[in-house]
C-alpha cells in the first residue's frame, strides 16, 4: 500500500448526534475516521493517487447530524499557482469507506494554505441537512448548496469576502493569497421550515467587523459589534444552552504565526461581547488562540489552546464557569521547574519527548500549532 499519511492535523470533528463518529483532517495527508474500538485512525483517502493528488489536502470536513453515515470534505491543496486545479466537494454515505465527487467547485480550495486550521469552513444545517454552507478562500465569499452538495451558488448578500493576506508581497503567492472566510456555525435552536434562521460566519479581515450573522437563513447579513478588529476569528462554536457564541482570535492566520489573541463570548440575547481571555495569556502577551472546544453536555465548560506559544510549550486552558476563571495545563513552579497537570503516553510516538517528569524546558509535550481541539 502506498503511504499517504502525514501532515499537520488541522481539524477534528465529532458527529453531534451519534457517539463514536469522528473525523480528523490533515493538510497534506488526507482524512481519517476514528476507530472507537481501539482509538486508532482509519485512513479514508488512500485511493488518491498521482492524477488527483490535490485531494490529499482537506480544508474542511462536515459530518451529517441527521444521516450520520454521511460526511462531506472540501478538498484541494493550494490556492496559488502550485495547484492548477479547482477544489471539489467529496461526499460519502458510508462514513468515508467510499466516496463520490458531489461537486467540482469554480474556485480553488487550500488544504495546505495558511489558515488551514481555521474552521470549520464547511457546515451542514442541523435543521435541514440538505442545506450546506461553505466559506471560500481568495475573495470567493460564501457559498450555499440546497441539494446535499450537488450544486452550489454564491450567497451574493454576504458583505465581506475577507481581505487579510499574511504577506501580500510574497512573490510565490503562497502567503499573498487572501484567507477568506474562516468558519460557519449554525444556531440549532432557530429551526424553521427552511432550516436554521440564525447562522454565524467568521471573516479574515482586519480593521473592520469580522463576525457576521443572519437571522433569516442567509437572505441578509449584519455584522456583530466589533470585538477586536486587530484580530482574526479562528474558531466559532455555538453553546445553545448558554445562548452564546464562543470565538477564538489571533492576529495571524496560523498555523505558524500569531503573536496576540483573545477569547470572546458573544451573548446572543443581549447582542454584546465579553472578553473572557485567561489572565495568564494576557500577561504572557505572546501568542494567539486557535483550538476552541465546548462540552455541550456541561454548559460553561470550555477549553482553548494557544496557537503559537513556542517556549517552553503550548498552553491549554480549561474553564468550567463559562470563561470567568481558568486553569492551565501547566504552570511554572519557579523557573526552571514546571508543574505539568497532565499525563503523556508517547509509546507510539516516542519522538514527541518525555518522560513527563523531565524538567527539560525544551521539550514540547503539549505540542505546537494547536488548531484542532475538541471535547
Helices and strands as residue ranges (DSSP letters): E 9-14, E 22-26, E 31-35, E 40-43, G 50-56, E 58-63, E 71-75, E 88-92, E 100-104, E 122-124, E 132-135, E 142-145, E 153-154, E 181-186, E 191-192, E 195-196, E 199-203, E 211-214, E 222-223, E 232-239, E 244-250, E 261-267, E 272-275, H 279-284, E 289-294, E 302-306, E 316-319, E 327-328, E 330-332, E 338-340, G 350-352
